[in-house]
């Protein structure tokens, strides 16, 4: 037997249950939206971080390119000055400190072997200098007296810094350093000590490959052309041909 209040109680209970289900659905929906928002935020953060790393890599490579262009300008300047002033120049590169500068000499003749200049300024490693000194002591010169060599042909060429050389001691910037220097006349590239790139009054420069590297490991190779005075820049390591420097050695 149904009592008068039963229908009202059922209606209220049904409404309460439906309200409870709706509230739970809303809570679950709110919880789901929060998780989605968190995922979206994480994706945005990851994207921003990735873009930041990419931009940082592009920035460091831009700085490496800037240093490569600056050193290229120095090489071209030394090449032009040697021809303009009818004077022998050389660009000294310190692979240990990342510094470089130019020097000049008034000597009329340049020694045939590139190691002569390196020895004069202590550019060779200690052991190589000792071997070179022993070689010098065992080898008798064709000119034992200075009066027999009036033009200084057999004398060691001495370079010195001068105002005309202009390029003072300059350091590579932004974490860029010399990776290696390969000069014509040498079988192996130099990775330590100092190296000297020579420029002659007749419009000839020593063939060389100078590799610059930044902190991220990116590399640029500067390759000099002996007869034109041009400098080409390559991204990465540049491997010279087998005939690298042969024109200079044949002379």
C-alpha positions as CSV (number, residue, x, y, z in Angstrom):
1,X,0.0,0.0,0.0
2,X,1.5,3.3,-1.1
3,X,1.5,6.1,1.4
4,X,1.1,9.7,0.3
5,X,4.7,10.7,1.0
6,X,6.3,7.7,-0.8
7,X,6.2,9.4,-4.2
8,X,7.8,12.5,-2.9
9,X,10.6,10.6,-1.2
10,X,11.4,8.6,-4.3
11,X,11.5,11.8,-6.4
12,X,13.8,13.4,-3.9
13,X,16.0,10.3,-3.8
14,X,16.1,10.2,-7.6
15,X,17.0,13.8,-7.8
16,X,19.7,13.4,-5.1
17,X,21.3,10.4,-6.9
18,X,21.2,12.2,-10.2
19,X,22.8,15.3,-8.6
20,X,25.5,13.1,-7.1
21,X,26.2,11.5,-10.4
22,X,26.4,14.9,-12.1
23,X,28.7,16.2,-9.3
24,X,31.0,13.2,-9.7
25,X,31.1,13.7,-13.5
26,X,31.9,17.3,-13.0
27,X,34.7,16.4,-10.6
28,X,36.1,13.8,-13.0
29,X,35.8,16.3,-15.8
30,X,37.7,18.9,-13.8
31,X,40.4,16.4,-12.9
32,X,40.7,15.4,-16.5
33,X,41.1,19.0,-17.7
34,X,43.8,19.7,-15.1
35,X,45.8,16.7,-16.3
36,X,45.4,17.9,-19.9
37,X,46.5,21.3,-19.0
38,X,49.6,19.9,-17.2
39,X,50.5,17.9,-20.3
40,X,50.1,21.0,-22.5
41,X,52.3,23.0,-20.2
42,X,54.9,20.3,-20.2
43,X,54.9,20.2,-23.9
44,X,55.2,24.0,-24.1
45,X,58.1,24.0,-21.7
46,X,59.9,21.2,-23.6
47,X,59.4,23.1,-26.8
48,X,60.8,26.3,-25.3
49,X,63.8,24.4,-23.9
50,X,64.4,22.7,-27.2
51,X,64.2,26.0,-29.0
52,X,66.6,27.5,-26.5
53,X,69.2,24.8,-27.0
54,X,68.8,25.2,-30.8
55,X,69.2,29.0,-30.5
56,X,72.3,28.6,-28.3
57,X,73.9,26.3,-30.8
58,X,73.1,28.7,-33.6
59,X,74.6,31.5,-31.5
60,X,77.9,29.7,-30.8
61,X,78.3,28.8,-34.5
62,X,77.6,32.4,-35.4
63,X,80.4,33.5,-33.0
64,X,82.7,30.8,-34.6
65,X,81.9,32.2,-38.0
66,X,82.6,35.7,-36.8
67,X,86.1,34.7,-35.6
68,X,86.8,32.9,-38.8
69,X,85.9,36.0,-40.8
70,X,88.0,38.2,-38.5
71,X,91.1,35.9,-39.0
72,X,90.4,35.8,-42.7
73,X,90.6,39.6,-42.8
74,X,93.9,39.5,-40.9
75,X,95.4,37.1,-43.4
76,X,94.3,39.2,-46.4
77,X,95.7,42.3,-44.7
78,X,99.1,40.7,-44.1
79,X,99.1,39.4,-47.7
80,X,98.4,42.9,-49.1
81,X,100.9,44.6,-46.7
82,X,103.7,42.3,-47.8
83,X,103.2,43.2,-51.5
84,X,102.6,46.9,-50.8
85,X,105.6,47.4,-48.6
86,X,107.8,44.9,-50.5
87,X,108.5,43.2,-47.2
88,X,108.3,39.7,-45.9
89,X,105.5,39.2,-43.3
90,X,104.3,36.3,-41.2
91,X,101.3,35.6,-39.1
92,X,102.2,33.8,-35.9
93,X,99.5,31.6,-34.4
94,X,99.7,30.5,-30.8
95,X,97.8,27.2,-30.6
96,X,98.1,27.1,-26.8
97,X,96.7,30.5,-25.9
98,X,94.5,31.2,-29.0
99,X,96.5,34.4,-29.8
100,X,98.0,35.7,-33.0
101,X,100.0,38.6,-34.3
102,X,102.1,39.6,-37.3
103,X,105.8,40.2,-37.7
104,X,108.0,41.4,-40.5
105,X,111.6,41.1,-41.7
106,X,113.9,43.1,-43.9
107,X,116.0,40.1,-44.9
108,X,116.5,39.9,-48.7
109,X,116.2,36.2,-48.9
110,X,113.9,33.7,-47.1
111,X,115.3,30.4,-46.0
112,X,114.1,27.6,-48.2
113,X,112.8,25.4,-45.4
114,X,109.8,26.5,-43.4
115,X,111.3,25.1,-40.2
116,X,114.0,27.8,-40.3
117,X,111.5,30.4,-39.3
118,X,109.9,28.1,-36.8
119,X,113.3,27.5,-35.2
120,X,114.1,31.2,-35.1
121,X,111.1,31.9,-32.9
122,X,111.0,28.6,-30.9
123,X,107.9,27.5,-32.8
124,X,109.0,23.8,-32.7
125,X,108.6,21.5,-29.7
126,X,111.6,21.1,-27.4
127,X,112.7,17.8,-28.8
128,X,112.5,19.0,-32.4
129,X,114.6,22.1,-31.5
130,X,117.3,19.9,-30.0
131,X,117.4,17.7,-33.1
132,X,117.5,20.8,-35.3
133,X,120.4,22.2,-33.2
134,X,122.4,19.0,-33.5
135,X,121.8,19.1,-37.3
136,X,123.1,22.6,-37.5
137,X,126.2,21.8,-35.5
138,X,127.0,18.8,-37.7
139,X,126.4,20.7,-40.9
140,X,129.1,23.1,-42.0
141,X,127.9,26.3,-43.7
142,X,129.2,27.3,-47.2
143,X,130.0,30.7,-45.7
144,X,132.1,30.5,-42.5
145,X,132.9,34.1,-42.5
146,X,130.5,37.1,-42.6
147,X,132.6,38.8,-45.3
148,X,132.0,35.8,-47.6
149,X,128.3,36.2,-47.3
150,X,127.7,39.9,-47.9
151,X,124.0,39.5,-48.8
152,X,123.1,37.5,-45.8
153,X,121.9,34.5,-47.8
154,X,123.0,31.9,-45.4
155,X,121.9,33.7,-42.3
156,X,118.8,32.7,-40.4
157,X,115.9,35.0,-41.2
158,X,114.9,37.1,-38.2
159,X,111.4,38.5,-37.8
160,X,110.4,41.2,-35.5
161,X,107.3,43.1,-34.5
162,X,107.1,46.6,-35.9
163,X,104.6,49.4,-36.3
164,X,104.3,48.5,-40.0
165,X,103.1,45.0,-39.0
166,X,100.1,46.6,-37.4
167,X,98.3,43.4,-36.3
168,X,99.2,43.4,-32.6
169,X,98.7,40.5,-30.2
170,X,95.1,39.5,-30.6
171,X,93.1,36.7,-28.9
172,X,90.3,34.6,-30.3
173,X,87.1,35.4,-28.6
174,X,83.8,33.6,-27.5
175,X,85.5,30.3,-26.6
176,X,86.9,29.8,-30.0
177,X,90.4,28.2,-30.3
178,X,92.8,26.8,-32.8
179,X,92.2,23.2,-33.4
180,X,95.1,22.6,-35.8
181,X,97.3,24.3,-38.4
182,X,98.7,22.6,-41.4
183,X,101.4,24.4,-43.4
184,X,102.8,23.6,-46.8
185,X,106.1,21.7,-46.3
186,X,105.0,19.9,-43.2
187,X,103.7,16.3,-43.3
188,X,101.5,16.6,-40.2
189,X,99.3,19.4,-38.9
190,X,100.4,21.3,-35.7
191,X,98.1,20.9,-32.7
192,X,100.2,22.6,-30.1
193,X,102.9,25.2,-29.8
194,X,103.1,28.0,-32.4
195,X,102.8,28.1,-36.2
196,X,103.8,30.8,-38.6
197,X,102.1,31.6,-41.9
198,X,104.4,33.5,-44.3
199,X,103.7,36.2,-46.9
200,X,106.1,37.3,-49.5
201,X,106.6,40.6,-51.4
202,X,106.1,38.9,-54.8
203,X,102.4,38.3,-54.0
204,X,102.8,34.8,-52.7
205,X,101.5,33.4,-49.4
206,X,102.2,30.1,-47.8
207,X,99.5,27.5,-48.3
208,X,97.9,26.6,-45.0
209,X,94.8,25.0,-43.5
210,X,93.8,26.7,-40.2
211,X,91.0,24.9,-38.2
212,X,89.0,26.8,-35.6
213,X,86.8,25.1,-33.1
214,X,84.2,26.4,-30.6
215,X,83.1,25.0,-27.2
216,X,80.3,23.1,-28.9
217,X,82.7,21.2,-31.1
218,X,81.8,23.0,-34.3
219,X,84.7,23.6,-36.7
220,X,85.5,26.0,-39.5
221,X,88.5,25.5,-41.8
222,X,90.4,28.4,-43.4
223,X,92.3,27.5,-46.5
224,X,94.8,29.9,-48.0
225,X,95.5,30.0,-51.8
226,X,99.2,30.7,-52.4
227,X,99.0,32.6,-55.7
228,X,95.7,34.6,-55.4
229,X,95.9,35.6,-51.7
230,X,92.4,34.4,-51.2
231,X,91.1,32.6,-48.1
232,X,88.3,30.1,-48.4
233,X,86.2,29.1,-45.4
234,X,84.7,25.6,-45.1
235,X,82.4,24.3,-42.5
236,X,83.9,21.4,-40.6
237,X,87.4,19.8,-41.1
238,X,88.9,20.3,-44.6
239,X,91.2,17.5,-45.8
240,X,93.9,18.8,-48.2
241,X,94.6,17.1,-51.5
242,X,97.7,14.9,-51.9
243,X,99.4,17.7,-53.8
244,X,98.9,20.1,-50.9
245,X,101.8,22.6,-51.0
246,X,103.7,21.0,-53.8
247,X,103.9,24.2,-55.8
248,X,105.8,25.8,-52.9
249,X,108.1,22.9,-52.4
250,X,108.9,22.7,-56.2
251,X,110.0,26.3,-56.1
